[in-house]
Structure formats: structure tokens, C-alpha cells
Amino acid sequence: MAAPMETILVKIFATALALSQVTTTPDAVKTQFDRVRDQEQVAQLLHAGCTHIRKAFDIETSTSRN
């Protein structure tokens, strides 16, 4: 049985992954991922989703400031 904090983190990342897919690749939403085989794809989707949200809300990152 997963610890309560682990369960919450899984739900947060699942929500972030779903949002990332819908905002960046709405025609290719995937509902199941293999824990080992799909790690790279999940990382890319989360990165793309974060980039999309930063652009959509015009959020600057600490590395983009002069």
C-alpha cells in the first residue's frame, strides 16, 4: 500500500501529465504508460506542458531574466 503522500504526488503528476497532453498534443492523448518503457515520453510531455503554461501565462523563469 502506498503512503498517503506518495498517493497525492502520483495524482498531482497524473493531472500534470494529462494537462500537458491536452495542451500540447490534443490529437494524441494517451491514457496508459509503462513505468519503465515510457519514462522519456512522460518527461518530454511534462516539459512541453510546463513550457506551454509558461508561455500562455507569460511567466518568466529565473534563467530567462537578464
RODRENZA-541241 format. One record per residue (C-alpha): x, y negated, z; residue number from 1. Coordinates in Angstrom, 3 decimals, always signed. Each point is the difference from the previous one (the first is absolute). Example, Ala and Ser with C-alpha at 12.3 -4.5 7.8 and 13.67 -1.06 7.14 Angstrom:
REM RODRENZA-541241
{{+12.300 +4.500 +7.800} 1}
{{+1.370 -3.440 -0.660} 2}
END
This chain:
REM RODRENZA-541241
{{+0.000 +0.000 +0.000} 1}
{{+1.329 -3.419 -0.975} 2}
{{+0.607 -2.648 +2.609} 3}
{{-2.540 -2.873 -0.014} 4}
{{+2.591 -2.547 -1.202} 5}
{{+1.085 +2.302 -2.839} 6}
{{-3.617 +0.414 -1.063} 7}
{{-0.492 -3.770 -0.079} 8}
{{+3.174 -0.506 -2.053} 9}
{{-1.082 +2.652 -2.500} 10}
{{-3.333 -1.776 -0.414} 11}
{{+1.699 -3.379 -0.444} 12}
{{+2.361 +1.345 -2.661} 13}
{{-2.838 +1.863 -1.737} 14}
{{-1.972 -3.242 -0.177} 15}
{{+3.031 -1.901 -1.289} 16}
{{+0.629 +2.694 -2.602} 17}
{{-3.619 -0.052 -1.180} 18}
{{+0.031 -3.815 -0.234} 19}
{{+3.324 +0.114 -1.853} 20}
{{-1.390 +2.428 -2.550} 21}
{{-3.213 -1.935 -0.563} 22}
{{+1.793 -3.324 -0.441} 23}
{{+2.893 +1.217 -2.159} 24}
{{-1.230 +3.095 -1.897} 25}
{{-3.812 +0.058 +0.206} 26}
{{-0.291 +2.426 -2.929} 27}
{{+2.288 +2.570 +1.631} 28}
{{-1.172 +0.288 +3.620} 29}
{{+1.220 +3.215 +1.573} 30}
{{-1.705 +1.436 +3.089} 31}
{{+2.494 +2.697 +0.983} 32}
{{+3.757 -0.124 +0.387} 33}
{{+2.527 +2.689 +0.810} 34}
{{+2.017 -0.965 +3.064} 35}
{{+3.341 +0.963 -1.580} 36}
{{-0.505 -0.188 -3.755} 37}
{{-1.779 -3.386 -0.121} 38}
{{+2.145 -2.026 +2.434} 39}
{{+1.594 -2.097 -2.732} 40}
{{-3.348 -0.722 -1.667} 41}
{{-1.569 -1.016 +3.319} 42}
{{+2.941 -2.299 +0.776} 43}
{{-0.294 -1.621 -3.435} 44}
{{-3.765 -0.487 +0.396} 45}
{{+0.400 -1.581 +3.444} 46}
{{+2.753 -2.303 -1.302} 47}
{{-2.112 -1.022 -3.002} 48}
{{-3.003 -0.610 +2.255} 49}
{{+2.020 -2.190 +2.355} 50}
{{+1.377 -1.967 -2.936} 51}
{{-3.505 -0.478 -1.391} 52}
{{-1.377 -1.253 +3.337} 53}
{{+2.931 -2.407 +0.473} 54}
{{-0.618 -1.441 -3.471} 55}
{{-3.793 -0.101 +0.401} 56}
{{+0.240 -1.949 +3.256} 57}
{{+3.134 -1.933 -0.975} 58}
{{+1.955 +1.363 +2.967} 59}
{{+3.709 -0.740 +0.070} 60}
{{+2.409 +2.558 +1.350} 61}
{{+3.081 -0.907 +2.006} 62}
{{+2.208 +1.020 -2.936} 63}
{{-1.803 -2.297 -2.459} 64}
{{+0.535 -3.230 +1.961} 65}
{{+2.806 -2.365 -0.885} 66}
END
